[in-house]
Amino acid sequence: PTPLTYQAVFDLDVNGQRILEELTVRFKRNAFAENERETCRRLGRAEVVDFIINRINTANDPRYDENLELAHMEQNNE
């Protein structure tokens, strides 16, 4: 999926917005805990939400060109 897919699902669709909000509330809370292992676990959970948000932000960037990304993905067999 390209950033435009993430934008359509999580930014433009009201249900996607609700899902992203729930994921953010659930997985983006304070990452740091007294236990280092718990901190690592929380950071890993937050990384997924950060990825989705970064893809949306990429799609919202006026310089973004989906055709260039698709060509790049095809070239790298992604």
C-alpha positions in Angstrom: 0.0 0.0 0.0 1.1 3.5 -0.7 0.8 6.5 1.6 -2.4 7.4 -0.3 -3.9 4.1 0.9 -3.1 5.0 4.5 -4.5 8.5 3.9 -7.8 7.1 2.5 -8.2 4.6 5.3 -7.0 6.5 8.4 -7.4 10.2 7.5 -10.3 10.6 5.1 -12.6 7.9 6.3 -14.4 8.7 9.6 -14.2 5.0 10.8 -10.5 5.0 10.0 -10.1 8.2 12.0 -11.8 6.5 15.0 -9.5 3.4 14.7 -6.4 5.5 14.5 -7.5 7.5 17.5 -8.1 4.3 19.5 -4.7 2.9 18.4 -3.1 6.2 19.4 -4.7 6.3 22.9 -3.9 2.6 23.5 -0.4 2.4 22.2 1.1 5.9 22.2 0.9 6.6 26.0 4.0 7.4 28.0 6.7 5.0 26.7 9.1 5.2 29.6 8.7 3.0 32.6 11.0 2.1 35.4 11.6 -1.3 33.9 13.8 -1.1 30.8 12.1 -4.1 29.2 8.7 -2.5 29.6 10.0 0.7 28.0 11.2 -1.2 25.0 7.9 -3.0 24.7 6.0 0.3 24.8 8.3 1.9 22.3 7.7 -1.1 19.9 4.0 -0.7 20.2 4.1 3.0 19.5 6.2 2.4 16.4 3.3 0.9 14.5 1.1 4.0 15.2 4.1 6.3 14.2 4.4 4.3 10.9 0.7 4.9 10.0 0.9 8.6 10.9 4.1 9.0 8.9 2.5 7.4 5.8 -0.5 9.8 6.2 1.9 12.7 6.5 3.7 11.6 3.4 0.4 11.5 1.4 -0.5 15.0 2.7 2.9 16.4 1.5 2.2 18.4 -1.7 5.6 17.1 -3.1 4.5 13.5 -2.8 4.0 11.7 -6.1 2.4 8.2 -5.9 3.7 7.3 -9.4 7.3 7.8 -8.3 6.7 5.6 -5.2 5.1 2.9 -7.2 8.0 2.9 -9.7 10.4 2.7 -6.8 8.5 -0.2 -5.2 8.4 -2.0 -8.5 12.1 -1.5 -9.0 12.8 -2.9 -5.5 10.2 -5.7 -5.8 8.4 -4.5 -2.7 
